[in-house]
Amino acid sequence: MTTVRQTDRVPTLARLSVGTSPLGGNVQTYGYDVGERVAVDTVRRLLDSPIRALDTSNQYSGGESERRIGRAIEESGGLPNDFMIATKADPLPDESCFTGGRVHRSFRESTERLGGSRFGVYYLHDPEWFEFDTMIGSNGAVAAMRELRDDGLVDAIGVAGGDLDEMRRYVDLGVFDVILNHNRYTLLDRSADALIDHAIECGVSFVNAAPYASGILARPASASPTYQYRAPSPEILTTTQRLREACDRRGIPLQAVALQFSSRDARISSTVVGVSSPHRVDELVANDRLVVPDDLWTEVGAIIDADLSHLSN
């Protein structure tokens, strides 16, 4: 399929955004709970921070993430004018198809929970779980996404998912302004590298989510963190330990390096990092501002290059 450049529609995105999937209390995915009060206080801290964007979804914890965000916005007296919300269209659980009608209903549900009427970016979420030809049909989800943008209800439309090949198919439609991919461009996995280049060539903004690889690059080994939401392999544990030791020798947190590996890449328009408490918002701001010395970047690059063959398996 011939790619279509969309440079006239590339939106301006916040360089750093907070992911709010943990704030719904998603124990099954993350292994810990986040209470409603903590979640609301986290969003309120975010609204007062230098970070000016958040990312959520209709179906994060069955809509609980959006409900808690909406409560925080209400308690704060409304959404600041310079703050952007991105959310996602989701099918109902266990639905076998993802129709245009469902996209419109998902949009209305999100506006009701969040207390607004429009979004900076609206994503089609995880379309790889559905038949591509049906998704792009006249009554499919993609057509409905275009309608929302054409009607002025969203500033930009995007596609968000994990499967690299499917994400490329959606980029090649020439429809979407933004692509969000998670867990595939980190210190431990650079498999999204070609997709990033392709998106940029097509004039589509690239958003990189989960630079901590679902926790292993942000939490100590004693916490038994997951890697891409499952138990890490021995090879991943070994490489992570080598990276942690290199950072420790210079007094730099590994999570700061993991964050800036993404945020310093000029191809990446925005980096999305999940948080679970007000303290994590403060920590994210501090890690973003921290100066990582050049010699550490050199050593980190050498570790990654040396281990890349087994990290990609």
Long-range contacts (C-beta under 8 A, 24 or more apart in sequence): 1-169, 1-172, 1-173, 2-172, 3-171, 3-172, 3-174, 3-198, 3-201, 3-202, 4-173, 4-174, 4-202, 5-174, 5-201, 5-202, 5-203, 6-174, 6-176, 6-177, 6-202, 6-203, 6-204, 7-203, 8-203, 9-156, 9-177, 9-203, 10-177, 10-203, 10-204, 10-205, 10-269, 11-120, 11-121, 11-155, 11-156, 11-177, 11-178, 11-205, 13-53, 13-84, 13-120, 13-121, 13-178, 13-205, 13-207, 13-269, 13-270, 14-51, 14-52, 14-53, 14-84, 14-270, 15-263, 15-269, 15-270, 15-271, 16-51, 16-53, 16-263, 16-270, 16-271, 16-273, 16-284, 16-288, 17-51, 17-53, 17-54, 17-55, 17-84, 17-86, 17-207, 17-270, 17-271, 17-272, 17-273, 18-46, 18-51, 18-53, 18-54, 18-55, 18-272, 18-273, 18-274, 18-275, 18-281, 18-284, 19-54, 19-55, 19-56, 19-209, 19-210, 19-272, 19-273, 19-274, 19-275, 20-54, 20-55, 20-56, 20-60, 20-65, 20-69, 20-274, 20-275, 21-56, 21-57, 21-60, 21-61, 21-65, 21-274, 22-274, 22-275, 22-276, 23-60, 23-65, 23-68, 23-69, 23-275, 23-276, 24-60, 24-61, 24-62, 24-63, 24-64, 24-65, 24-68, 25-61, 25-64, 26-60, 26-61, 29-229, 30-215, 30-276, 31-226, 32-276, 34-276, 34-277, 36-68, 36-71, 38-276, 38-277, 38-278, 39-65, 39-68, 39-72, 40-68, 40-71, 40-72, 40-75, 41-72, 41-277, 41-278, 42-72, 42-275, 42-276, 42-277, 42-278, 42-280, 42-281, 43-68, 43-69, 43-72, 43-73, 44-72, 44-75, 44-76, 44-278, 45-278, 45-281, 45-282, 46-275, 46-281, 47-72, 47-73, 47-76, 47-79, 47-80, 47-83, 49-281, 49-282, 49-285, 50-285, 51-281, 51-284, 51-285, 52-80, 52-82, 52-83, 52-84, 53-83, 53-84, 53-85, 53-86, 53-120, 53-270, 54-83, 54-84, 54-85, 54-86, 55-86, 55-87, 55-180, 55-209, 55-272, 56-85, 56-86, 56-87, 56-88, 56-114, 57-87, 57-88, 57-90, 57-123, 57-125, 58-87, 58-88, 58-89, 58-90, 58-106, 58-109, 58-110, 58-125, 59-88, 59-90, 59-93, 59-125, 62-93, 63-109, 63-113, 66-109, 66-110, 66-113, 66-114, 67-113, 69-113, 69-114, 70-113, 70-114, 70-115, 73-114, 73-115, 73-116, 74-115, 79-115, 79-116, 84-120, 84-121, 85-114, 85-116, 85-119, 85-120, 86-119, 86-120, 86-121, 86-122, 86-123, 86-158, 87-114, 87-119, 87-122, 87-123, 88-122, 88-123, 88-124, 88-125, 88-160, 89-122, 89-123, 89-124, 89-125, 89-141, 89-144, 89-145, 90-125, 90-126, 91-130, 97-130, 97-131, 97-134, 98-127, 98-129, 98-130, 98-134, 98-135, 98-140, 98-141, 99-139, 99-140, 99-141, 99-144, 100-139, 100-140, 100-141, 100-143, 100-144, 100-147, 101-139, 101-144, 102-141, 103-141, 103-144, 103-145, 103-148, 104-144, 104-147, 104-148, 107-148, 107-153, 117-153, 118-152, 118-153, 118-154, 118-155, 119-153, 119-154, 119-155, 120-154, 120-155, 120-156, 121-154, 121-155, 121-156, 121-157, 121-158, 121-177, 121-178, 122-148, 122-149, 122-153, 122-154, 122-156, 122-157, 122-158, 123-157, 123-158, 123-159, 123-160, 123-178, 123-180, 124-157, 124-158, 124-159, 124-160, 124-170, 124-176, 125-160, 125-161, 126-160, 126-161, 126-162, 127-159, 127-161, 127-166, 127-170, 128-161, 128-162, 128-163, 128-166, 128-167, 132-166, 132-169, 136-173, 142-170, 142-173, 142-175, 145-175, 145-176, 146-175, 149-177, 156-205, 158-205, 158-207, 160-207, 160-209, 164-191, 164-192, 164-195, 167-195, 168-195, 168-198, 171-195, 171-198, 171-199, 171-202, 171-204, 172-202, 174-202, 176-204, 177-204, 177-205, 178-204, 178-205, 178-206, 178-207, 178-269, 179-204, 179-205, 179-206, 179-207, 180-207, 180-208, 180-209, 180-272, 181-206, 181-207, 181-208, 181-209, 182-208, 182-209, 182-210, 182-272, 183-209, 183-210, 183-213, 183-214, 183-228, 183-229, 185-211, 185-262, 185-265, 185-268, 186-210, 186-211, 186-212, 186-213, 186-217, 186-258, 186-261, 186-262, 187-213, 187-217, 187-243, 187-257, 187-258, 187-261, 187-300, 187-304, 188-213, 188-216, 188-217, 188-227, 188-236, 188-239, 188-240, 188-304, 188-311, 189-213, 189-228, 189-311, 189-312, 190-304, 190-308, 190-312, 191-312, 196-265, 196-267, 196-268, 197-267, 200-267, 205-269, 205-270, 206-267, 206-268, 206-269, 207-268, 207-269, 207-270, 207-271, 207-272, 208-262, 208-265, 208-268, 208-270, 208-271, 208-272, 209-271, 209-272, 209-273, 210-272, 210-273, 210-274, 211-258, 211-259, 211-261, 211-262, 211-263, 211-271, 211-273, 212-255, 212-258, 212-259, 212-273, 212-274, 213-258, 216-240, 217-243, 217-254, 217-255, 217-258, 218-254, 218-255, 218-258, 235-307, 235-310, 235-311, 235-313, 236-311, 238-307, 239-303, 239-304, 239-307, 239-311, 242-303, 242-307, 243-300, 243-303, 246-296, 246-299, 246-300, 246-303, 247-296, 247-300, 250-293, 250-295, 250-296, 252-290, 252-292, 252-293, 252-296, 253-287, 253-290, 255-283, 255-287, 256-286, 256-287, 256-288, 256-290, 256-292, 257-292, 257-296, 257-297, 257-300, 259-284, 259-287, 259-288, 260-287, 260-288, 260-290, 260-292, 261-300, 263-288
